[in-house]
Amino acid sequence: MTTPTTASTSAPLSGLRVLDLATLFAGPMAATLLGDFGADVVKIEHPAKPDPSRGHGPSKDGVGLWWKMLGRNKRTMTLDLSKPGGRATLLRLAARTDVIIENFRPGTLEKWDLGWPELSAVNPRLVLARVTGFGQFGPYAHRPGFGTLAEAMSGFAAITGEPDSPPTLPPFGLADSIAGLTTAYAVMTALAARERTGEGQVVDLALIEPILAALGPQPLWYDQLGHVQPRTGNRSPNNAPRGVYRTADGTWVAVSTSAQSVAERVMHLVGRPELIDEPWFGSGADRARHADVLDEAVGGWIAARTRDDVLAAFEKAEAAVAPVQDVRDVMADPQYQALDTLTTVDDPELGPLRMQNVLFRLSATPGAIRWAGRPHGADTEEVLTELGLTPDDLTALRAEGAL
């Protein structure tokens, strides 16, 4: 196995050292985002119990594919933090680390004498990001927490689905993904503060909070008006026509008319310009109250045409439309291809892999995928040798079961 190369010194986060102690998705995703832009991320896993994400979803030749994405740009090592040698080694690593990301239940690091007092004592500049289901305090703090629970508790599931159907959970890690993005932002905020104060701090991030923020002004609406947003399926209470519509060749397209000018263009396109003169057509909320009429007009026009004809006509009319794509369509989409959104990564285990590229493009200091997720513990000796441990030290740690 080829040893990963270090990040380019031109990468924006080059020189930043991160320890990823987290498992599954939100915490590890935050570490991945930092690694994508040059941070030296070391993934620490239990010697006998690797990150469960290695076994999530489909695998190829016994190698988990999700891990190849989540573990990219990370060096991997093993360490049992509950062993005395594991604890001592983590403290040595922490002394030269900028960021630690963990998602143990509250009190677990403290049980191993690796809480904030111990970590900050060896490195006052450390940022410790703690990602949990419910936060570090409060009545639910010690409950097991997963993204599904956050999607339910936040109000997301309650407003998702058809009005006469049960609440709907997303078929992917929505709350975890939002929390991962938020954790990366929180870490960078804490690092910016460190530039002024010279001191690190603790980031306390609960999965139930970022997704609630993403849901918008629902609490404000309820506080001021007693308004509870209902399930409306694909319709929006703020504009119409809005939704997905079936084409003549059995595919689907999505239409949005958030802007008044676009709504008017759509009505001209589908041959119903008289609707524009209706007194209720002048605002999105009023149009939404007449969604049946507008959906019939738009849906009927789309149903008589193929997807290609619909997309071409909407584009010519400068109206907002997009095909409803599955992953096969996404992989072949010319806009994604132009952006290199799905890029190819050469992997020593599986060969060329296509996966999502880094999240955004920087003109002067771009990020990059330097390697895909590596085998469990592949870089243990390298990382610990860099730390100054000798072969005898490594032997002693292995004998203790710490590696």
C-alpha positions in Angstrom: 0.0 0.0 0.0 1.3 3.4 -1.0 1.7 5.8 1.8 -0.4 8.9 1.3 1.3 12.1 0.4 1.0 15.1 2.6 -1.1 18.1 1.7 0.2 20.8 -0.6 1.6 23.7 1.4 -0.7 25.9 -0.7 -3.8 24.3 0.6 -5.7 26.7 2.9 -5.7 24.4 5.9 -2.1 23.1 5.4 -0.4 22.8 8.8 -3.7 22.2 10.7 -3.6 19.0 12.6 -6.8 17.2 13.4 -7.6 14.0 15.3 -10.8 12.3 14.3 -12.0 10.2 17.2 -15.6 10.1 16.0 -17.6 7.3 14.5 -20.3 7.0 11.8 -21.2 10.2 10.2 -21.4 13.8 11.6 -18.1 14.0 13.4 -16.1 12.1 10.7 -17.7 14.2 8.0 -16.5 17.4 9.6 -13.0 15.9 9.7 -13.3 15.0 6.1 -14.3 18.5 5.1 -11.2 19.8 6.9 -9.0 17.2 5.3 -10.3 18.1 1.9 -8.7 21.6 2.2 -5.4 20.4 3.4 -5.6 19.6 7.1 -3.5 16.6 8.3 -6.3 14.4 9.6 -5.5 11.3 11.6 -8.4 8.9 12.1 -8.1 7.0 15.4 -10.2 3.8 15.6 -10.4 1.1 18.3 -8.0 -1.8 17.5 -10.8 -4.4 17.5 -13.8 -2.2 16.6 -13.3 0.0 13.6 -15.6 2.8 12.7 -19.0 1.2 11.8 -19.1 3.3 8.6 -16.6 0.8 7.2 -19.4 -1.7 7.1 -22.4 0.5 6.2 -23.9 0.0 2.8 -22.6 -1.9 -0.2 -19.0 -3.2 -0.3 -16.7 -4.4 -3.1 -14.2 -7.2 -2.5 -15.0 -6.9 1.2 -14.1 -3.2 1.2 -16.8 -0.8 2.4 -17.5 1.9 -0.3 -19.0 4.5 2.0 -15.8 4.5 4.0 -13.8 5.3 0.9 -15.5 8.7 0.8 -15.9 9.4 4.5 -12.3 8.3 5.2 -10.7 10.2 2.3 -7.7 12.5 3.1 -7.2 10.8 6.5 -4.4 8.8 7.8 -5.6 5.9 9.9 -4.3 4.5 13.1 -5.6 2.4 16.0 -5.6 3.3 19.7 -7.6 2.0 22.7 -8.2 5.1 24.8 -9.3 3.0 27.8 -5.8 1.5 28.2 -3.2 3.5 30.2 -0.9 3.4 27.2 -3.7 4.5 24.9 -4.5 7.4 27.1 -0.9 8.5 27.4 -0.4 8.3 23.7 -3.5 10.4 23.0 -2.3 13.1 25.4 1.0 13.1 23.5 -0.9 13.4 20.2 -3.1 16.1 21.7 -0.1 18.2 22.7 0.7 18.8 19.0 -2.8 18.8 17.6 -5.1 21.8 16.7 -8.4 20.0 16.7 -10.0 16.9 18.2 -13.4 15.8 17.0 -15.2 13.2 19.1 -18.8 11.9 19.5 -18.7 9.7 22.5 -21.6 9.9 24.9 -21.1 12.8 27.4 -18.8 11.6 30.2 -17.0 8.9 28.3 -13.8 10.9 27.8 -14.0 12.0 31.4 -14.3 8.3 32.4 -10.9 7.8 30.8 -9.4 10.9 32.3 -9.3 12.5 28.9 -11.8 15.3 29.5 -11.2 19.0 28.7 -9.2 19.7 31.8 -6.7 17.0 30.9 -6.6 17.8 27.2 -6.3 21.6 27.6 -3.6 21.1 30.2 -1.3 19.5 27.6 -2.4 22.0 24.9 -4.2 25.2 25.8 -4.6 26.0 22.1 -6.6 22.9 21.4 -10.1 23.0 20.0 -12.2 20.1 21.2 -15.4 19.5 19.1 -17.9 17.3 20.9 -20.7 16.1 18.6 -23.5 14.2 20.3 -27.2 13.6 19.8 -28.5 16.0 22.5 -25.5 18.0 23.7 -23.3 17.8 26.8 -26.0 18.8 29.3 -29.8 18.7 29.7 -32.3 15.9 30.5 -31.6 14.0 27.3 -27.8 14.4 27.3 -27.0 10.8 28.2 -29.4 9.2 25.8 -28.1 7.5 22.7 -28.6 9.9 19.8 -28.7 9.3 16.1 -29.7 11.4 13.1 -33.0 9.7 12.8 -34.0 11.0 16.2 -32.9 14.5 15.3 -35.0 14.3 12.1 -38.0 13.3 14.2 -37.5 15.7 17.1 -36.6 18.8 15.1 -40.0 18.9 13.2 -38.5 17.8 9.9 -40.5 14.5 9.7 -43.7 16.2 10.8 -43.7 18.5 7.8 -42.4 15.9 5.3 -44.8 13.7 3.3 -48.3 14.0 1.9 -51.0 15.5 4.1 -52.9 12.2 4.6 -49.7 10.1 5.0 -47.5 9.4 8.0 -44.6 11.7 8.8 -41.6 10.8 6.5 -38.0 10.4 7.5 -35.3 11.0 4.9 -33.7 7.8 3.3 -30.2 9.2 4.0 -28.3 10.8 6.9 -29.8 14.3 6.6 -29.3 15.4 10.2 -25.8 14.0 10.3 -24.8 15.7 7.1 -26.1 19.1 8.3 -24.4 18.6 11.6 -21.1 17.6 9.9 -21.2 20.8 7.9 -22.0 22.8 11.0 -19.2 21.2 13.0 -16.7 22.1 10.4 -17.9 25.7 10.5 -17.9 25.7 14.3 -14.3 24.4 14.3 -13.2 27.1 11.9 -15.0 29.7 14.1 -13.2 28.5 17.2 -9.8 28.5 15.4 -10.5 32.1 14.3 -11.2 33.0 17.9 -7.9 31.3 18.9 -6.0 33.7 16.5 -7.2 36.6 18.7 -7.1 35.0 22.2 -4.3 32.4 21.8 -6.5 29.8 23.5 -8.6 26.9 22.4 -12.1 26.0 23.6 -14.8 23.3 23.5 -17.4 23.1 20.7 -20.6 21.5 22.0 -22.7 20.5 19.0 -26.0 18.6 19.3 -27.4 16.8 16.3 -30.9 18.1 17.1 -29.9 21.8 16.6 -28.5 22.3 13.1 -31.4 20.6 11.4 -33.8 22.8 13.4 -31.9 25.8 12.2 -32.2 24.5 8.6 -36.0 24.3 8.9 -36.3 28.1 9.0 -38.7 30.3 10.8 -41.1 27.7 12.1 -40.5 28.5 15.8 -40.9 32.2 15.1 -44.2 31.6 13.2 -45.5 29.5 16.1 -44.3 32.0 18.7 -45.9 35.0 17.1 -48.9 33.5 15.3 -49.5 30.1 16.7 -48.9 28.7 13.2 -47.9 25.1 12.9 -46.7 24.2 9.4 -48.6 21.2 8.0 -47.5 18.4 5.7 -48.1 19.6 2.1 -46.3 17.0 0.1 -44.4 18.6 -2.8 -46.5 21.7 -2.7 -45.2 24.9 -1.0 -47.4 27.3 1.1 -45.3 30.1 -0.3 -45.7 29.7 -4.1 -47.3 27.8 -6.9 -47.1 26.1 -9.2 -44.4 24.1 -7.4 -43.8 20.4 -7.5 -42.9 17.4 -9.6 -44.8 16.6 -12.8 -44.9 13.5 -14.9 -43.9 13.7 -18.6 -45.2 11.8 -21.6 -42.3 9.4 -21.6 -42.8 8.4 -17.9 -40.1 10.6 -16.3 -40.5 13.5 -13.9 -39.5 17.1 -13.8 -39.5 19.6 -10.9 -40.9 23.1 -11.4 -40.3 26.1 -9.1 -41.9 29.6 -9.4 -40.5 31.3 -6.4 -40.2 34.5 -8.4 -43.3 36.2 -9.7 -41.8 36.8 -13.1 -41.0 33.1 -13.5 -44.6 32.2 -12.5 -45.8 34.5 -15.3 -43.5 32.9 -17.8 -44.7 29.5 -17.0 -48.3 30.4 -17.5 -47.4 31.9 -20.9 -45.5 28.7 -21.8 -48.3 26.3 -20.9 -50.9 28.4 -22.8 -52.8 29.8 -19.8 -51.8 33.5 -19.8 -55.3 34.5 -18.6 -54.5 33.1 -15.2 -52.0 35.9 -14.7 -54.8 38.4 -14.7 -56.6 36.7 -11.8 -56.5 38.9 -8.6 -54.9 36.0 -6.7 -52.0 35.5 -9.0 -50.0 38.5 -7.8 -48.4 36.8 -4.7 -46.8 33.5 -4.1 -49.0 32.8 -1.0 -52.2 33.5 -3.0 -51.1 31.4 -5.9 -50.4 28.6 -3.4 -54.0 28.7 -2.3 -55.0 28.0 -5.9 -52.5 25.3 -6.5 -55.1 22.9 -7.9 -55.8 25.2 -10.8 -52.2 25.9 -11.5 -51.1 22.3 -11.1 -53.8 21.2 -13.6 -52.5 23.7 -16.1 -48.8 22.9 -15.8 -49.2 19.2 -15.2 -51.5 18.8 -18.2 -49.1 20.6 -20.5 -46.1 18.6 -19.2 -47.9 15.3 -19.4 -48.4 15.8 -23.2 -44.6 16.2 -23.8 -41.4 14.2 -23.4 -38.9 15.2 -20.8 -36.4 16.6 -23.4 -39.1 18.7 -25.0 -40.3 20.0 -21.6 -36.7 20.9 -20.5 -36.0 22.6 -23.9 -39.2 24.6 -23.8 -38.7 25.8 -20.2 -35.1 26.8 -20.9 -36.2 28.8 -24.0 -38.9 30.5 -21.8 -36.3 31.2 -19.0 -38.5 29.3 -16.6 -37.1 27.2 -13.7 -37.2 23.5 -14.3 -35.0 20.5 -13.6 -35.2 16.8 -14.3 -35.8 14.5 -11.3 -32.6 12.5 -11.6 -31.5 9.3 -10.0 -27.8 8.6 -9.4 -27.4 7.2 -13.0 -28.5 10.6 -14.4 -26.4 12.5 -11.9 -23.3 10.6 -13.0 -23.9 11.6 -16.6 -25.2 15.1 -16.1 -23.2 17.7 -18.2 -23.4 20.4 -15.6 -21.9 18.1 -12.9 -19.3 17.0 -15.4 -18.3 20.6 -16.2 -17.9 21.3 -12.5 -16.1 18.0 -11.9 -18.6 17.5 -9.1 -18.0 13.8 -9.4 -14.3 13.2 -9.7 -12.1 10.2 -10.1 -9.8 9.1 -7.3 -7.2 6.4 -7.8 -7.3 3.9 -5.0 -4.7 1.2 -4.3 -7.3 -1.3 -3.1 -10.1 -0.8 -5.6 -8.7 1.1 -8.5 -10.3 4.3 -9.9 -13.3 5.5 -7.8 -15.8 8.2 -8.7 -17.1 10.2 -5.8 -18.3 13.7 -4.9 -15.5 16.2 -5.1 -14.7 18.8 -2.5 -17.6 21.0 -1.6 -16.6 24.3 -3.2 -13.9 25.8 -5.5 -11.4 28.3 -4.3 -9.6 30.2 -7.0 -6.2 30.5 -5.3 -6.0 27.7 -2.8 -8.3 24.9 -3.9 -8.9 21.7 -2.0 -8.4 18.2 -3.3 -9.0 14.6 -2.7 -5.5 13.2 -2.2 -6.5 9.6 -1.4 -9.6 7.6 -0.6 -10.3 6.0 2.8 -7.5 3.8 3.9 -7.5 0.4 5.6 -8.0 0.1 9.4 -4.8 1.2 11.2 -2.7 1.5 8.0 -0.7 4.5 9.3 -0.4 3.7 13.0 3.4 3.2 12.9 4.0 6.3 10.7 1.9 8.6 13.0 3.4 7.3 16.2 7.0 7.4 14.8 6.4 11.0 13.9 5.4 11.5 17.5 8.7 10.2 18.6 7.7 6.7 19.8 10.4 4.0 19.3 9.9 0.5 18.1 10.1 -0.6 21.7 7.4 1.8 22.6 5.2 0.4 19.9 5.9 -3.1 21.0 4.9 -2.3 24.6 1.6 -0.6 23.4 0.8 -3.7 21.3 1.5 -5.9 24.3 -0.9 -3.9 26.4 -3.6 -4.1 23.7 -3.5 -0.3 23.2 -2.8 -0.6 19.4 
